[in-house]
Amino acid sequence: MKNKINAYKVAAQEAAKEENAGEYSAAAHRWRTAYFLATNSAESDWCHARAQGCYLRATRAGHIPRKSTFEIDFRNFMEAAE
């Protein structure tokens, strides 16, 4: 369990750095990783919200292509395995 907590913290910290640097596509992927590593609902809710925001910014910037509606694309993104 301790390794999962550490992995979550590393992923979340890296995601925050990428988001702050404006690297929204990379940040969305990293937040998704942190989401799956989260050990409680507060962490998973936070990571989901951050991933959604970064994914939206990345699609608006053209870094992630739109295939359908935002909701469907984001759901598929979150369900995709890394």
C-alpha positions as semicolon CSV with decimal commas, in nm:
position;residue;x (nm);y (nm);z (nm)
1;M;0,000;0,000;0,000
2;K;0,286;0,238;0,081
3;N;0,427;0,196;-0,270
4;K;0,089;0,285;-0,421
5;I;0,068;0,598;-0,204
6;N;0,417;0,702;-0,311
7;A;0,337;0,632;-0,676
8;Y;0,021;0,843;-0,646
9;K;0,213;1,133;-0,491
10;V;0,479;1,124;-0,763
11;A;0,219;1,110;-1,041
12;A;0,014;1,393;-0,889
13;Q;0,321;1,613;-0,838
14;E;0,439;1,555;-1,195
15;A;0,089;1,623;-1,328
16;A;0,075;1,952;-1,139
17;K;0,415;2,056;-1,279
18;E;0,305;1,976;-1,634
19;E;-0,025;2,156;-1,586
20;N;0,148;2,465;-1,447
21;A;0,387;2,459;-1,744
22;G;0,091;2,459;-1,984
23;E;0,159;2,104;-2,104
24;Y;-0,207;2,009;-2,081
25;S;-0,202;1,692;-2,287
26;A;0,082;1,543;-2,081
27;A;-0,082;1,667;-1,761
28;A;-0,415;1,505;-1,852
29;H;-0,238;1,172;-1,902
30;R;-0,048;1,208;-1,575
31;W;-0,364;1,306;-1,382
32;R;-0,533;0,998;-1,528
33;T;-0,246;0,786;-1,395
34;A;-0,276;0,950;-1,053
35;Y;-0,653;0,887;-1,063
36;F;-0,596;0,513;-1,094
37;L;-0,335;0,521;-0,817
38;A;-0,548;0,726;-0,575
39;T;-0,613;0,555;-0,244
40;N;-0,931;0,738;-0,143
41;S;-1,230;0,909;-0,301
42;A;-1,107;1,263;-0,232
43;E;-0,785;1,195;-0,423
44;S;-0,964;1,022;-0,709
45;D;-1,224;1,302;-0,735
46;W;-0,947;1,565;-0,742
47;C;-0,747;1,378;-1,007
48;H;-1,056;1,324;-1,221
49;A;-1,139;1,695;-1,209
50;R;-0,781;1,796;-1,291
51;A;-0,763;1,544;-1,578
52;Q;-1,091;1,676;-1,717
53;G;-0,972;2,037;-1,706
54;C;-0,639;1,956;-1,869
55;Y;-0,807;1,739;-2,131
56;L;-1,044;2,024;-2,217
57;R;-0,757;2,274;-2,251
58;A;-0,559;2,028;-2,464
59;T;-0,851;1,965;-2,699
60;R;-0,920;2,337;-2,732
61;A;-0,553;2,391;-2,822
62;G;-0,569;2,112;-3,080
63;H;-0,320;1,888;-2,898
64;I;-0,577;1,611;-2,853
65;P;-0,803;1,552;-3,155
66;R;-1,179;1,551;-3,106
67;K;-1,357;1,238;-3,226
68;S;-1,702;1,290;-3,076
69;T;-1,850;1,510;-2,807
70;F;-1,621;1,623;-2,528
71;E;-1,804;1,405;-2,276
72;I;-1,767;1,089;-2,485
73;D;-1,405;1,163;-2,576
74;F;-1,314;1,229;-2,214
75;R;-1,493;0,918;-2,090
76;N;-1,305;0,710;-2,348
77;F;-0,980;0,878;-2,247
78;M;-1,033;0,794;-1,880
79;E;-1,126;0,434;-1,962
80;A;-0,822;0,383;-2,185
81;A;-0,544;0,174;-2,038
82;E;-0,194;0,314;-2,040
